[in-house]
Amino acid sequence: QVQLVESGGGLVQPGGSLRLSCAASGSISSIIAMGWYRQAPEKERELVAAITSGGSTNYADSVKGRFTISRDNAKTLVYLQMNGLKPEDTAVYYCNAEALGSSWSRNDYWGQGTQVTVSS
């Protein structure tokens, strides 16, 4: 009931910047939190940044001070501004939405993933 479409990934040099976008559609009102995860080859998927419906944010220690998660007023777009990129940031980045389902259950929805490569 929630669809997520990501864009903005690509190749960037160390120290550069990228802005990832996630467009949400469907049952927007059911979303209680959104976030960005990333997964590098042979690594577990990890939370990068998250934002709740109330606007609270949290970040992985490795990206604090460099990455910023934000949303538009309609809550249909969520962004991840990535500055000071490092090779260690190279991964597939996934947009995630946590939404309320039936019987007060909580469902997770995922975007298709977008590749971010930081290399000279």
Helices and strands as residue ranges (DSSP letters): E 2-7, E 10-12, E 18-26, G 28-30, E 31-39, E 46-52, E 57-59, G 61-63, E 67-71, E 77-82, G 87-89, E 91-100, G 102-104, E 106-110, E 114-118
